[in-house]
Amino acid sequence: LLFVEGDHTSLDAPLYALIFPEVSVIPKKSCRDVIHAVTGLRSASSLVWISAFGLIDNDRRPISDLDRLRDQGIFALPVYSVESIYYDPRVQEQVVKRHSSIVGSNPDTLLCDAADAAIAALRPHASRLAERAVERSLRDTLEKNMPTRKEIAARKIISVNIDVGSEIDVELTAVNGFLDQRDLPSLIARYPVRETPALEEISRCLGFQGRSQYEAAVRKLLMDNEAALAMVRGLFGSLF
């Protein structure tokens, strides 16, 4: 069993069912639900004939967190989220070439227009992307400095200093650098671009009515084209 985030109507389960056809993909609402499902089944491994694994969004988790989860049978995507797979420029290229062969458009022109539109859509959200990127690392720092029971009993003063502004400034510099270089692959792979209009702009510039139609075209491509499916599997790196 492969437990993934989302529900039956989300992007995750339909894609992972194509990528991992040899397993049963079961969507769970959240990352926490995936972790509970996997650890629960694994703790009862002597009672059930089931191998349970989990697949969750990366969300810029620290390496130590990823290693700990992997030891529990829970793997994180090598990119920020499942949208980073759907909208990877290599996937866009495969989809638009297939679509263009039907409607007679120029795929290179569409891809260029989509990249320009995505960069333009992301620029106003640069600060938000930077803030979201450091959110988890800041929370992890706080959690690691939570007082122990002994420290609480001893009534110790716990002091944690985090220069939030500095953390955001470093990340914002990175975001703006990617924007200035028109490095759309890095932006899609590293940041929650789904929280901006960029994905809708990409879909429309590639000749689709919107995100849902483009994303359906991605899945149909993977159903029909073994080479495209192998390419997308490669985006998962050495996940398993």
N, C-alpha and C positions, 0 to 999 in steps of 0.2 A: 504494500500500500504506500502511495505517495500522497501525503497531506500537503496542501498548498493553501495560500491565502485567498480570500475572496469567496464568492458563491458561484452558483451555476451560470449566472448571467455576467460574471466579470471576465476580464481578459485572461486571467491566469489559467484556470482549469482547461479550457478548450485548447490553448496552445500547448500546455504540458502534456495533454493526452496525445497530441501528435508527436511531440519530441520524445516521449517515453511510452511507446505503445505497449511495451511488455509489462507495464504495471497498471494497477487501478488507481486513478487520480481522484482524490476526495478533497473537495474544497472545504476550508474552514474559514470562519469570518475574519479572524485576525491572526497576526503572528503568534500572539500568546496562546490562541486556541490550537494552532499547529503544534507548538511546543508541548502543550498539555496532552494532545492526542498521541504524539509520538512517544513521549516519555511514559505515558500511561500504558500503552501497549507493550513497550519494551520492558517495563517492570514486571509484566505478566508473561514474559516470553516462554516460561516453562509450562504455561497453561494453554497457549494459543499457537497455531501453526501459521504465523503471520510475521513477515518482515516489514517493519514500519520505518519510513523515512519521512523527512519533512523538507520542503523547499520554500524559502521565504525571500522577500526582497532584501537587498543588501542594505539600503538606507544609510550608507556610509558608516557601518558599524566598525568599531576598532578590531584589529587583527585578533587580539586576545579573546574578544567576544565571539568572533567567527570560529576560532579554534575550539572554544568551549562547546559551542553549539554542534560543531562537526563531530566531536566526541560523543555527543548524544544522538547522532544520526540525523541532525538537522543541518541542511546545507543552505547557504545564501548565494543568490545570484552574484556573478562577478561584476554586475552593473547595478545601478541604483534601484531599478524596479523593472517589472515586466514590460512597461512601456518602452524601456530602453532597448528591449529586444525587438519589439514590433517596429520601432522607428529608427533602428540602426540604419545608417545610410546604405549599407550593403543590402539590407532587406528592401529599403525603399527602391533601390536600383532594380532589383529583381522584379518587384511588383510593377513598377512603372513601365519596364520593358514589355512585360506581358500585356499590360493594359493598353499601351501605345500601339502594339501590333494589331489591336482590335479597332481602336478609334482613329488611328492614323496620325497621332501627334508625335512630336519630337521628344524622346525621353531625356536627352541631355538638357534641352531647354527647360523642361518641366522640373528636373532635379535642381537646376541652378536657381530657378524661380522659387522653388520650395525652400532651399537653403537661405536665400535672401529674405524671404518672408518670415522664416523661423527666427533668424537673427534679429530682425526688426521687432518681432513680437516679444523676444526675450529681453531686449535691452531695458525696457521700463521696469522689468522685474528683477534686475540684477541684485539689488539689495536683499530682496526677499529670498532669492535663491541662496545667497551667501548665508543669510540667517538660518534658513532651514538646514543647510549643510552642516552647520556647527551645532545645531540644536542637540543632536544625539550625543556628540562628544562632551558637551557641557553637562548634560544630564548624567553621563557615565562618570564624569569627574565628581559630581556631587554624590552619586551613589557609592562610589569607592571611599568617600570620606564620611559616610554615615557613621555615627558613633556606635560602638559595640555595646552589648549589654553591660559589660564591666565598666566601660567608660561612663555609661549613663548612671550606673549605681554609684560610681565614684564622683558623680556630679562634675565631671571635667568640662572645661570650656573647649568647645570644638570650633576652630576657626578655619574657614575655607575661603581663600582669595582667588577669584577668577576674573581675569581681565577680559570681560566679554567683548568690549569694543575692539581690543587688539585682535582677538580671534576672528571677529567678523571682518575687520579690515584686511587681514591676510587672505581670507577666503574671497572677499569682494575683488581684491586685486587679481586673483586667479580667474574669477568669472569674467571680469572685464578684459583680461588678456585673451581668453578664449573667444569672446565676442569680437574683439578687434582683429583677431587672426581668422575670423570666420570658421573657427574650429567647432563645427556643429557636432561631430562625433563625440568629442570630449564633453560637451555640454549635455548631450542626451544621456551619456553613460554615467555622469557624475552627479547630476542634479535632478530635482523633482520637476521636470519640465511639464509634467501632466497638470501642474497647478497654474500653468500659464496658457495663453491662447496659441502657443507655438504648434502644438500637435494638430489642432484644427486647421491652422494655416498650411501646414505641410500637406495634409490630406486634400485640401481644396486645390492647392497649386499642382498637385500630382494628377488632378483630373477627377477626383472623387467628390461626392456630395458632402462628405464630412468624415469624421473619425470612424464612426461605426462601419461605414462602407469600406473605407481603406483597411481597417483591421480585419474585416471579413475577407477581403481580397488577400491579405497575408495568409490567413489560415487556408483558403482555397488553393493558393499557390503551393503550400506545404503538402496538401493532400495530393496534388497532381504531379509535383516535380520532385523527384528523389534528390537531384543535385541541390536544389534550393533547400530541401529539408536537411541534407548533410551540412550545408553551409550554416544554417541556423543552429544546428546542434553544435557546431564548432564555436559559436558565440558563448556557449556555456563553459568553455575551457575545460579544465580537469575537474569539473564539479563532482563527478562520481568516479 
